[in-house]
């Protein structure tokens, strides 16, 4: 399908609906020198295409030491077991979504929406704090708890060469009782993201937004859209 895209120094888009498989949410890697951090994994059927894109950069997937899952939905976690089995990376997710990931709960993971089943997958590192820091390859990867879309949704951000890069998957929702969504908590989460004043937003389905103004406009656009919802 498509080719990997460099977003910023050592940060690449390697998977997504136009890059690996039409069901895949965006998949990113961050090259931290001796180690690679992977953020989300796609829905499952595009795993080999994602691996090929990583190799074509060229980067060695065996350097993936951590796979961070931003929440429990299948389009973000479906290939996680493939990468864990192939490259022995640790799986990182928030505690409030970890049980659904481990069990493959068909409703909480939206696997039933995709008419698929998820394999059981152990979460090696369960995040529980409001803001947690992961030291990987001498760099600091920060994970902020952003509940709303799901209880255990997180966003990831890094500071690199004067730019703050925010991986804000599924800022747009959707919201459903099936996912235990909470739009009030989501609004609070969006305010947290606005306070970060990110220079680049890497969104899960709608592309890359460059510049503080564009990032803010994107987030505020959804806050305005859901202003009357409870």
MARBA-3410 file (N, C-alpha, C, O; in Angstrom, 1 decimal):
230
0.9,-1.2,0.0,0.0,0.0,0.0,0.9,1.2,0.0,1.7,1.4,-0.9 ~ 0.7,2.1,1.0,1.5,3.3,1.0,2.9,3.2,1.7,3.2,2.1,2.2 ~ 3.6,4.2,1.7,5.0,4.2,2.3,4.9,5.0,3.6,4.1,5.9,3.8 ~ 5.9,4.6,4.5,6.0,5.3,5.8,6.3,6.8,5.5,6.9,7.2,4.5 ~ 5.8,7.6,6.4,6.0,9.1,6.3,6.8,9.6,7.6,6.4,9.3,8.7
7.8,10.4,7.3,8.5,11.0,8.4,7.8,12.2,8.9,7.5,13.1,8.0 ~ 7.4,12.3,10.1,6.7,13.4,10.7,7.6,14.5,11.2,7.4,15.7,11.0 ~ 8.6,14.0,11.9,9.6,14.9,12.6,10.8,14.0,12.8,10.7,12.8,12.6 ~ 11.8,14.6,13.3,13.1,13.9,13.4,12.9,12.6,14.2,12.6,12.6,15.4 ~ 13.0,11.4,13.5,12.9,10.1,14.2,11.5,9.7,14.5,11.3,8.7,15.2
10.5,10.4,14.1,9.1,10.1,14.3,8.4,9.8,13.0,8.5,10.6,12.0 ~ 7.8,8.6,12.9,7.3,8.1,11.6,5.9,7.6,11.7,5.5,7.0,12.7 ~ 5.1,7.9,10.7,3.8,7.2,10.5,4.0,5.9,9.7,4.5,6.1,8.5 ~ 3.7,4.8,10.2,4.1,3.5,9.5,2.9,2.7,9.2,3.0,1.6,8.5 ~ 1.7,3.0,9.7,0.5,2.3,9.5,-0.7,3.2,9.5,-0.7,4.3,10.1
-1.8,2.7,8.9,-3.0,3.4,8.8,-3.9,2.9,7.7,-3.4,2.0,6.9 ~ -5.0,3.5,7.5,-5.9,3.0,6.4,-5.4,3.1,5.0,-5.8,2.3,4.2 ~ -4.5,4.1,4.8,-3.9,4.2,3.4,-2.5,3.6,3.3,-1.9,3.5,2.3 ~ -2.0,3.1,4.5,-0.6,2.6,4.5,-0.5,1.1,4.7,0.4,0.5,4.2 ~ -1.4,0.5,5.4,-1.3,-0.9,5.8,-2.5,-1.7,5.6,-2.5,-2.8,4.9
-3.7,-1.2,6.1,-5.0,-1.9,5.9,-6.1,-1.0,6.1,-5.9,-0.1,7.0 ~ -7.2,-1.1,5.4,-8.2,-0.1,5.5,-8.9,0.0,6.9,-9.5,1.0,7.2 ~ -8.7,-1.1,7.7,-9.3,-1.0,9.1,-8.4,-0.4,10.1,-8.8,-0.1,11.2 ~ -7.1,-0.2,9.7,-6.1,0.3,10.7,-6.3,1.7,11.1,-6.4,2.6,10.2 ~ -6.2,2.0,12.4,-6.0,3.4,12.8,-4.5,3.6,12.6,-3.7,2.7,12.3
-4.1,4.9,12.8,-2.7,5.3,12.6,-1.8,4.6,13.5,-2.1,4.4,14.7 ~ -0.6,4.2,13.0,0.4,3.5,13.8,1.7,4.4,13.7,2.1,4.7,12.5 ~ 2.3,4.7,14.8,3.5,5.5,14.8,4.7,4.8,15.4,4.5,4.0,16.3 ~ 5.9,5.2,15.0,7.1,4.7,15.8,7.9,6.0,16.1,8.0,6.9,15.3 ~ 8.6,5.9,17.2,9.5,6.9,17.7,10.9,6.3,17.9,11.0,5.4,18.7
11.8,6.7,17.1,13.2,6.1,17.2,13.9,6.8,18.3,14.2,8.0,18.3 ~ 14.2,6.1,19.4,14.9,6.6,20.5,16.3,6.1,20.6,16.9,5.9,21.7 ~ 17.0,6.0,19.5,18.4,5.6,19.4,18.5,4.1,19.4,18.2,3.5,18.4 ~ 18.8,3.5,20.5,19.0,2.1,20.5,17.7,1.3,20.6,17.6,0.1,20.4 ~ 16.6,2.1,20.9,15.3,1.4,21.1,14.3,2.2,20.2,14.4,3.4,19.9
13.2,1.5,19.9,12.0,2.1,19.2,10.8,1.9,20.1,10.6,0.9,20.7 ~ 10.0,3.0,20.1,8.7,3.0,20.8,7.6,2.9,19.6,7.7,3.7,18.7 ~ 6.7,2.0,19.8,5.6,1.9,18.8,4.4,2.4,19.5,4.1,2.0,20.7 ~ 3.5,3.2,18.8,2.3,3.7,19.4,1.1,3.2,18.6,1.0,3.6,17.4 ~ 0.4,2.3,19.2,-0.7,1.6,18.5,-0.2,0.6,17.4,1.0,0.7,17.0
-1.1,-0.3,17.0,-0.6,-1.4,16.2,-1.5,-1.7,15.0,-1.2,-2.6,14.2 ~ -2.6,-1.0,14.8,-3.5,-1.4,13.8,-4.5,-2.5,14.2,-4.4,-3.0,15.3 ~ -5.4,-2.9,13.3,-6.5,-3.8,13.6,-6.2,-5.2,13.5,-6.9,-6.1,14.1 ~ -5.1,-5.6,12.9,-4.7,-7.0,12.8,-4.3,-7.5,11.5,-3.3,-8.2,11.3 ~ -5.0,-7.2,10.4,-4.7,-7.7,9.1,-3.6,-7.0,8.4,-3.0,-7.5,7.4
-3.2,-5.8,8.9,-2.1,-5.1,8.3,-0.7,-5.2,9.0,0.2,-4.4,8.7 ~ -0.6,-6.2,9.9,0.6,-6.3,10.6,1.9,-6.4,9.8,2.9,-5.7,10.0 ~ 1.8,-7.3,8.8,3.0,-7.5,8.0,3.4,-6.2,7.1,4.5,-6.0,6.9 ~ 2.3,-5.5,6.7,2.6,-4.3,5.9,3.2,-3.2,6.8,4.1,-2.5,6.4 ~ 2.8,-3.2,8.1,3.4,-2.2,9.0,4.8,-2.6,9.3,5.7,-1.7,9.3
5.1,-3.9,9.5,6.5,-4.3,9.7,7.3,-3.9,8.4,8.5,-3.5,8.6 ~ 6.8,-4.2,7.2,7.6,-3.8,6.0,7.9,-2.3,6.0,9.0,-1.9,5.6 ~ 6.9,-1.5,6.3,7.1,-0.1,6.3,8.2,0.3,7.3,9.0,1.3,7.0 ~ 8.2,-0.3,8.5,9.3,0.0,9.4,10.6,-0.4,8.9,11.6,0.4,9.0 ~ 10.7,-1.6,8.2,12.0,-2.0,7.7,12.4,-1.1,6.5,13.6,-0.9,6.3
11.5,-0.6,5.8,11.8,0.3,4.6,12.3,1.6,5.0,12.8,2.3,4.1 ~ 12.2,2.0,6.2,12.5,3.4,6.6,14.0,3.7,6.3,14.3,4.8,5.8 ~ 15.0,2.9,6.7,15.0,1.6,7.3,15.2,1.6,8.8,16.0,2.3,9.3 ~ 14.4,0.8,9.5,14.5,0.6,10.9,14.3,-0.9,11.2,13.5,-1.5,10.5 ~ 15.0,-1.4,12.2,14.9,-2.8,12.5,13.8,-3.0,13.6,13.9,-2.5,14.7
12.7,-3.7,13.2,11.6,-3.9,14.2,12.0,-4.6,15.5,11.4,-4.5,16.5 ~ 13.1,-5.3,15.4,13.6,-6.0,16.7,14.0,-5.0,17.7,14.2,-5.4,18.9 ~ 14.2,-3.7,17.3,14.5,-2.7,18.3,13.3,-2.1,19.0,13.4,-1.3,19.9 ~ 12.1,-2.6,18.6,10.9,-2.1,19.3,10.9,-2.7,20.7,10.7,-3.9,20.9 ~ 11.1,-1.9,21.7,11.1,-2.3,23.1,9.8,-2.1,23.8,9.5,-2.8,24.8
9.0,-1.2,23.3,7.7,-0.9,24.0,6.6,-0.6,22.9,6.9,0.2,22.0 ~ 5.5,-1.2,23.1,4.3,-0.9,22.2,3.2,-0.3,23.1,2.7,-1.0,24.0 ~ 3.0,1.0,23.0,2.0,1.7,23.8,0.7,1.7,23.1,0.6,2.1,22.0 ~ -0.3,1.2,23.8,-1.7,1.1,23.2,-2.5,2.2,23.9,-2.7,2.3,25.1 ~ -3.0,3.1,23.0,-3.6,4.4,23.5,-5.0,4.1,24.1,-5.5,4.9,24.9
-5.6,3.0,23.7,-6.9,2.6,24.3,-7.2,1.2,23.8,-6.4,0.6,23.0 ~ -8.3,0.6,24.2,-8.6,-0.8,24.0,-9.2,-1.2,22.7,-9.6,-2.4,22.5 ~ -9.5,-0.3,21.8,-10.2,-0.6,20.6,-9.4,-1.3,19.5,-8.2,-1.1,19.3 ~ -10.1,-2.3,18.9,-9.5,-3.2,18.0,-8.7,-2.6,16.9,-7.6,-3.1,16.5 ~ -9.1,-1.5,16.3,-8.4,-0.8,15.2,-7.0,-0.2,15.7,-6.2,0.2,14.9
-6.8,-0.2,17.0,-5.6,0.3,17.6,-4.7,-0.9,18.2,-3.5,-0.7,18.3 ~ -5.4,-2.0,18.5,-4.6,-3.0,19.3,-4.6,-4.4,18.6,-3.9,-5.3,19.1 ~ -5.3,-4.5,17.4,-5.4,-5.8,16.8,-4.1,-6.5,16.4,-4.1,-7.7,16.4 ~ -3.1,-5.8,16.1,-1.8,-6.4,15.7,-0.8,-6.4,16.8,0.4,-6.8,16.6 ~ -1.2,-6.1,18.0,-0.3,-6.0,19.2,0.3,-7.3,19.5,1.5,-7.4,19.8
-0.5,-8.4,19.4,0.1,-9.7,19.7,1.1,-10.1,18.7,2.1,-10.8,19.0 ~ 0.9,-9.8,17.4,1.8,-10.1,16.4,3.2,-9.5,16.7,4.2,-10.1,16.6 ~ 3.2,-8.2,17.1,4.5,-7.5,17.4,5.1,-8.0,18.7,6.3,-8.1,18.8 ~ 4.3,-8.3,19.6,4.8,-8.8,20.9,5.5,-10.2,20.7,6.6,-10.5,21.1 ~ 4.8,-11.1,19.9,5.3,-12.4,19.7,6.6,-12.4,18.8,7.5,-13.1,19.0
6.6,-11.5,17.8,7.7,-11.4,16.9,8.9,-10.7,17.4,10.0,-11.1,17.1 ~ 8.7,-9.7,18.3,9.8,-8.9,18.7,10.0,-8.7,20.2,10.9,-8.0,20.6 ~ 9.2,-9.4,20.9,9.3,-9.5,22.4,9.2,-8.1,23.0,9.9,-7.8,24.1 ~ 8.5,-7.2,22.4,8.3,-5.9,23.0,7.3,-6.0,24.2,6.4,-6.8,24.2 ~ 7.4,-5.1,25.1,6.5,-5.0,26.2,5.2,-4.2,25.8,5.4,-3.2,25.1
4.1,-4.6,26.3,2.8,-4.0,26.0,2.5,-3.0,27.1,2.5,-3.4,28.3 ~ 2.2,-1.8,26.8,1.9,-0.7,27.8,0.5,-0.2,27.5,0.2,0.2,26.4 ~ -0.3,-0.1,28.5,-1.6,0.4,28.4,-2.1,0.9,29.8,-1.5,0.6,30.8 ~ -3.2,1.7,29.7,-3.7,2.2,31.0,-4.5,1.0,31.7,-5.1,0.2,31.1 ~ -4.4,1.0,33.0,-5.0,0.0,33.8,-6.5,-0.1,33.6,-7.1,-1.2,33.6
-7.2,1.0,33.3,-8.6,1.0,33.1,-9.1,0.3,31.8,-10.3,0.0,31.7 ~ -8.2,0.2,30.9,-8.5,-0.5,29.6,-7.8,-1.8,29.5,-8.1,-2.6,28.6 ~ -6.9,-2.1,30.4,-6.1,-3.3,30.3,-6.8,-4.6,30.4,-6.5,-5.6,29.7 ~ -7.9,-4.7,31.2,-8.6,-5.9,31.3,-9.3,-6.3,30.0,-9.4,-7.4,29.6 ~ -9.9,-5.2,29.4,-10.5,-5.5,28.1,-9.5,-5.9,27.0,-9.8,-6.8,26.2
-8.3,-5.4,27.1,-7.3,-5.8,26.1,-6.9,-7.2,26.4,-6.7,-8.0,25.5 ~ -6.7,-7.6,27.6,-6.2,-8.9,28.0,-7.3,-10.0,27.7,-6.9,-11.1,27.2 ~ -8.5,-9.7,27.9,-9.6,-10.6,27.6,-10.1,-10.6,26.2,-10.7,-11.6,25.8 ~ -9.8,-9.6,25.5,-10.4,-9.4,24.1,-11.9,-9.2,24.1,-12.6,-9.6,23.2 ~ -12.4,-8.6,25.2,-13.8,-8.3,25.4,-14.4,-7.8,24.0,-14.0,-6.7,23.6
-15.3,-8.5,23.4,-15.8,-8.1,22.1,-16.5,-6.8,22.0,-16.6,-6.1,21.0 ~ -17.1,-6.4,23.2,-17.9,-5.1,23.2,-17.0,-4.0,23.6,-16.9,-3.0,22.8 ~ -16.2,-4.1,24.7,-15.4,-3.0,25.1,-14.3,-2.7,24.0,-13.9,-1.5,23.9 ~ -13.8,-3.7,23.3,-12.8,-3.5,22.3,-13.4,-3.1,20.9,-12.6,-2.8,20.0 ~ -14.7,-3.1,20.8,-15.4,-2.9,19.5,-15.0,-4.0,18.5,-15.3,-3.8,17.3
-14.5,-5.1,18.9,-14.2,-6.2,18.0,-15.5,-6.7,17.3,-15.5,-7.1,16.2 ~ -16.6,-6.6,18.1,-17.9,-7.0,17.5,-18.3,-6.1,16.4,-19.0,-6.5,15.4 ~ -17.9,-4.8,16.4,-18.2,-3.9,15.3,-17.5,-4.3,14.0,-18.0,-4.1,12.9 ~ -16.3,-4.9,14.2,-15.5,-5.3,13.1,-15.7,-6.8,12.7,-15.0,-7.3,11.8 ~ -16.6,-7.4,13.4,-16.9,-8.8,13.1,-15.6,-9.7,13.2,-15.3,-10.5,12.3
-14.9,-9.5,14.3,-13.6,-10.2,14.5,-13.5,-10.6,15.9,-14.2,-10.1,16.8 ~ -12.5,-11.4,16.2,-12.1,-11.8,17.6,-10.7,-11.4,17.8,-9.8,-11.5,17.0 ~ -10.4,-11.0,19.0,-9.1,-10.6,19.4,-8.4,-11.7,20.2,-9.1,-12.3,21.1 ~ -7.1,-12.0,20.0,-6.4,-13.0,20.8,-6.2,-12.4,22.2,-6.1,-11.2,22.4 ~ -6.0,-13.3,23.2,-5.7,-12.8,24.5,-4.3,-12.2,24.5,-3.4,-12.8,23.8
-4.1,-11.2,25.2,-2.8,-10.5,25.2,-2.5,-9.9,26.5,-3.3,-9.1,27.1 ~ -1.4,-10.2,27.1,-1.0,-9.7,28.4,-0.5,-8.3,28.3,0.4,-8.0,27.5 ~ -1.0,-7.4,29.2,-0.4,-6.1,29.3,0.7,-6.1,30.3,0.5,-6.4,31.5 ~ 1.9,-5.8,29.9,3.1,-5.9,30.7,3.2,-4.8,31.7,3.6,-4.9,32.9 ~ 2.8,-3.6,31.2,2.9,-2.4,32.1,1.6,-1.7,32.1,1.1,-1.2,31.1
1.0,-1.6,33.3,-0.3,-1.0,33.5,-0.1,0.4,34.0,0.4,0.6,35.2 ~ -0.4,1.4,33.3,-0.3,2.8,33.7,-1.5,3.1,34.6,-2.6,2.8,34.4 ~ -1.2,3.9,35.7,-2.3,4.2,36.7,-2.3,5.7,37.0,-3.3,6.2,37.5 ~ -1.2,6.4,36.8,-1.2,7.8,37.2,-1.8,8.7,36.1,-2.0,8.3,35.0 ~ -2.0,10.0,36.6,-2.5,11.0,35.7,-1.4,11.3,34.6,-1.8,11.5,33.4
-0.2,11.3,34.9,0.9,11.5,34.0,2.0,10.6,34.4,2.6,10.6,35.5 ~ 2.4,9.7,33.4,3.5,8.7,33.7,4.6,8.9,32.6,4.3,9.2,31.5 ~ 5.8,8.7,33.1,7.0,8.9,32.3,7.7,7.6,32.0,7.9,6.8,33.0 ~ 7.9,7.3,30.8,8.6,6.1,30.4,10.0,6.4,29.9,10.1,7.2,28.9 ~ 11.1,5.9,30.5,12.4,6.2,30.1,12.8,5.1,29.1,12.9,3.9,29.4
13.0,5.5,27.8,13.2,4.5,26.8,14.4,5.0,25.9,14.3,6.1,25.3 ~ 15.5,4.3,25.8,16.6,4.7,25.0,17.2,6.0,25.4,17.7,6.7,24.5 ~ 17.1,6.4,26.6,17.7,7.6,27.1,16.7,8.8,26.9,17.1,9.9,27.2 ~ 15.5,8.5,26.4,14.5,9.6,26.2,13.3,9.4,27.1,13.1,8.3,27.6 ~ 12.6,10.5,27.3,11.4,10.4,28.1,10.1,10.5,27.3,9.9,11.4,26.5
9.3,9.4,27.4,8.1,9.3,26.7,7.0,9.5,27.7,6.9,8.8,28.7 ~ 6.2,10.5,27.6,5.2,10.8,28.6,3.8,10.4,28.1,3.3,10.7,27.0 ~ 3.1,9.8,29.1,1.7,9.3,28.8,0.7,10.0,29.8,0.9,9.9,31.0 ~ -0.3,10.6,29.2,-1.2,11.4,30.0,-2.6,10.7,29.9,-3.0,10.3,28.8 ~ -3.2,10.5,31.0,-4.5,9.8,31.1,-5.6,10.8,30.6,-5.7,11.9,31.1
-6.3,10.4,29.5,-7.3,11.2,28.9,-8.6,10.5,28.7,-9.0,10.2,27.6 ~ -9.3,10.1,29.8,-10.5,9.3,29.8,-11.6,10.1,29.1,-11.6,11.3,29.0 ~ -12.6,9.3,28.5,-13.7,9.9,27.9,-14.2,9.1,26.8,-15.3,8.5,26.8 ~ -13.4,8.9,25.7,-13.7,7.9,24.7,-13.8,6.5,25.3,-14.8,5.8,25.0 ~ -12.8,6.1,26.0,-12.9,4.9,26.9,-12.3,5.3,28.3,-11.7,6.4,28.4
-12.6,4.6,29.3,-12.0,4.9,30.6,-10.5,5.0,30.7,-10.0,5.8,31.4 ~ -9.8,4.2,29.9,-8.4,4.1,30.0,-7.7,4.7,28.8,-6.5,4.4,28.5 ~ -8.3,5.6,28.1,-7.7,6.3,27.0,-6.5,7.1,27.5,-6.5,7.8,28.5 ~ -5.4,7.0,26.7,-4.2,7.9,27.0,-3.8,8.6,25.7,-4.1,8.1,24.6 ~ -3.0,9.6,25.9,-2.3,10.3,24.8,-0.8,10.3,25.2,-0.5,10.2,26.4
0.0,10.3,24.2,1.4,10.3,24.4,2.0,11.5,23.8,1.6,12.0,22.8 ~ 3.0,12.1,24.5,3.7,13.2,23.9,5.2,13.2,24.2,5.6,12.6,25.3 ~ 6.0,13.8,23.3,7.4,13.9,23.5,7.8,15.3,23.1,7.2,15.9,22.3 ~ 9.0,15.7,23.6,9.6,17.0,23.2,10.9,16.6,22.5,11.8,15.9,23.0 ~ 11.0,17.1,21.2,12.2,16.7,20.4,12.6,17.9,19.5,11.8,18.3,18.7
13.8,18.3,19.7,14.4,19.4,18.8,13.5,20.6,18.7,13.2,21.1,17.6 ~ 13.0,21.0,19.9,12.2,22.2,19.9,10.7,22.1,19.6,10.0,23.1,19.5 ~ 10.3,20.9,19.3,8.9,20.6,19.0,8.2,19.7,20.0,8.8,18.7,20.4 ~ 7.0,20.0,20.4,6.3,19.0,21.2,5.3,18.3,20.3,4.5,18.9,19.6 ~ 5.4,17.0,20.3,4.7,16.1,19.4,3.7,15.3,20.3,4.0,14.6,21.2
2.4,15.5,19.9,1.3,14.8,20.7,0.7,13.8,19.8,0.2,14.0,18.7 ~ 0.6,12.6,20.4,-0.1,11.5,19.7,-1.4,11.4,20.4,-1.6,10.7,21.4 ~ -2.4,12.0,19.8,-3.7,12.1,20.4,-4.8,11.3,19.6,-5.6,11.8,18.9 ~ -4.7,10.0,19.8,-5.6,9.1,19.1,-7.0,9.3,19.5,-7.3,9.3,20.7 ~ -7.9,9.3,18.5,-9.3,9.3,18.7,-9.8,10.5,19.6,-10.7,10.3,20.4
-9.2,11.6,19.4,-9.7,12.8,20.1,-11.2,13.1,19.7,-12.0,13.6,20.5 ~ -11.6,12.7,18.5,-12.9,12.9,18.0,-14.0,12.0,18.5,-15.2,12.2,18.2 ~ -13.6,11.0,19.3,-14.6,10.0,19.8,-14.5,8.8,18.9,-13.5,8.5,18.4 ~ -15.6,8.1,18.7,-17.0,8.4,19.1,-17.3,8.0,20.6,-16.4,7.5,21.2 ~ -18.5,8.2,21.0,-18.9,7.9,22.4,-20.0,7.0,22.4,-21.0,7.1,21.6
-19.9,6.0,23.3,-20.9,4.9,23.3,-21.0,4.3,24.7,-20.0,4.2,25.4 ~ -22.2,3.9,25.1,-22.3,3.2,26.4,-21.5,1.9,26.3,-21.0,1.4,27.3 ~ -21.4,1.3,25.1,-20.7,0.0,24.9,-19.2,0.2,25.4,-18.6,-0.7,25.8 ~ -18.7,1.4,25.2,-17.3,1.7,25.5,-17.1,2.3,26.9,-16.0,2.6,27.3 ~ -18.2,2.5,27.6,-18.2,3.2,28.9,-17.7,4.6,28.7,-16.9,5.1,29.6
-18.1,5.2,27.6,-17.6,6.6,27.4,-18.2,7.5,28.4,-19.3,7.3,29.0 ~ -17.5,8.7,28.6,-18.0,9.7,29.5,-17.6,11.0,28.9,-16.4,11.4,28.9 ~ -18.6,11.7,28.3,-18.2,12.9,27.5,-17.8,14.1,28.4,-17.1,15.0,28.0 ~ -18.3,14.1,29.7,-17.8,15.1,30.6,-16.3,14.9,30.9,-15.6,15.9,31.0 ~ -15.9,13.7,31.2,-14.5,13.5,31.4,-13.7,13.7,30.2,-12.5,14.2,30.2
-14.3,13.4,29.0,-13.6,13.7,27.7,-13.3,15.2,27.6,-12.2,15.6,27.2 ~ -14.3,16.1,28.0,-14.0,17.5,27.9,-12.9,17.9,28.8,-12.0,18.7,28.4 ~ -12.8,17.4,30.0,-11.7,17.7,30.9,-10.4,17.2,30.2,-9.4,17.9,30.4 ~ -10.4,16.1,29.6,-9.2,15.5,28.9,-8.8,16.4,27.8,-7.6,16.7,27.6 ~ -9.7,17.0,27.0,-9.3,17.9,25.9,-8.7,19.2,26.5,-7.8,19.7,25.8
-9.1,19.6,27.6,-8.5,20.8,28.2,-7.1,20.5,28.6,-6.2,21.3,28.5 ~ -6.8,19.3,29.1,-5.5,18.9,29.4,-4.6,18.9,28.2,-3.4,19.4,28.2 ~ -5.1,18.5,27.1,-4.3,18.4,25.8,-4.1,19.9,25.3,-3.0,20.1,24.8 ~ -5.1,20.7,25.4,-4.9,22.1,25.0,-3.8,22.8,25.8,-3.0,23.6,25.3 ~ -3.7,22.4,27.1,-2.7,23.0,28.0,-1.3,22.6,27.6,-0.3,23.3,28.0
-1.1,21.5,26.9,0.2,21.0,26.5,0.8,21.9,25.4,2.0,22.0,25.2 ~ 0.0,22.7,24.6,0.4,23.6,23.6,1.3,22.8,22.6,2.4,23.3,22.3 ~ 0.8,21.7,22.1,1.6,20.9,21.2,1.9,21.6,19.8,1.0,22.3,19.4 ~ 3.0,21.3,19.3,3.4,21.9,18.0,2.9,21.0,16.8,2.6,21.5,15.7 ~ 2.8,19.7,17.1,2.4,18.7,16.1,1.4,17.7,16.7,1.7,17.2,17.8
0.2,17.5,16.1,-0.7,16.5,16.6,-0.8,15.4,15.6,-1.0,15.6,14.4 ~ -0.5,14.2,16.1,-0.7,13.0,15.3,-2.0,12.3,15.7,-2.0,11.7,16.8 ~ -3.0,12.4,14.9,-4.3,11.9,15.3,-4.5,10.5,14.7,-3.8,10.1,13.8 ~ -5.4,9.8,15.3,-5.5,8.4,15.0,-6.2,8.0,13.6,-6.0,7.0,13.1 ~ -7.0,9.0,13.1,-7.7,8.7,11.9,-7.7,9.8,10.9,-8.0,9.6,9.7
-7.4,11.0,11.3,-7.6,12.2,10.5,-6.3,13.0,10.2,-6.4,14.1,9.7 ~ -5.2,12.3,10.4,-4.0,12.9,9.8,-3.1,13.7,10.8,-3.3,13.5,12.1 ~ -2.1,14.4,10.3,-1.1,15.1,11.1,-1.4,16.6,11.0,-1.7,17.2,9.9 ~ -1.4,17.3,12.1,-1.7,18.7,12.2,-0.5,19.4,12.7,0.0,19.2,13.8 ~ 0.0,20.3,11.9,1.3,21.0,12.2,1.0,22.5,12.6,0.2,23.2,12.0
1.7,22.9,13.7,1.5,24.2,14.2,0.6,24.3,15.4,-0.5,23.7,15.3 ~ 0.9,25.1,16.4,0.1,25.2,17.6,-1.3,25.6,17.3,-2.3,25.1,17.9 ~ -1.5,26.5,16.3,-2.8,27.1,16.0,-3.7,26.0,15.4,-4.8,25.8,15.8 ~ -3.1,25.2,14.5,-3.9,24.1,13.9,-4.3,23.0,14.9,-5.4,22.5,14.8 ~ -3.4,22.7,15.8,-3.6,21.7,16.8,-4.8,22.2,17.7,-5.7,21.4,18.0
-4.7,23.4,18.1,-5.7,24.0,19.0,-7.1,24.0,18.3,-8.1,23.7,18.9 ~ -7.1,24.4,17.0,-8.3,24.5,16.3,-9.0,23.2,16.2,-10.2,23.0,16.2 ~ -8.1,22.1,15.9,-8.7,20.8,15.8,-9.4,20.3,17.0,-10.5,19.8,17.0 ~ -8.7,20.5,18.2,-9.3,20.0,19.4,-10.5,20.9,19.8,-11.5,20.3,20.2 ~ -10.4,22.2,19.7,-11.5,23.0,20.0,-12.7,22.8,19.1,-13.9,23.0,19.5
-12.5,22.4,17.9,-13.6,22.1,17.0,-14.4,21.0,17.5,-15.7,21.0,17.4 ~ -13.8,20.0,18.1,-14.6,18.9,18.7,-15.3,19.3,20.0,-16.4,18.8,20.3 ~ -14.6,20.1,20.8,-15.3,20.6,22.0,-16.5,21.4,21.6,-17.5,21.3,22.3 ~ -16.4,22.2,20.5,-17.6,22.9,20.1,-18.7,22.0,19.6,-19.9,22.2,19.8 ~ -18.3,21.0,18.8,-19.2,20.0,18.2,-20.1,19.3,19.3,-21.3,19.1,19.1
-19.4,19.0,20.4,-20.1,18.2,21.5,-20.5,19.1,22.6,-20.8,18.6,23.7 ~ -20.6,20.4,22.4,-20.9,21.4,23.5,-22.2,21.1,24.2,-22.3,21.3,25.4 ~ -23.2,20.6,23.4,-24.5,20.4,24.0,-24.7,19.0,24.5,-25.8,18.6,25.0 ~ -23.7,18.1,24.5,-23.9,16.7,24.9,-23.5,16.5,26.3,-22.7,17.3,26.9 ~ -24.1,15.5,27.0,-23.8,15.2,28.4,-23.3,13.9,28.5,-23.0,13.4,29.6
END
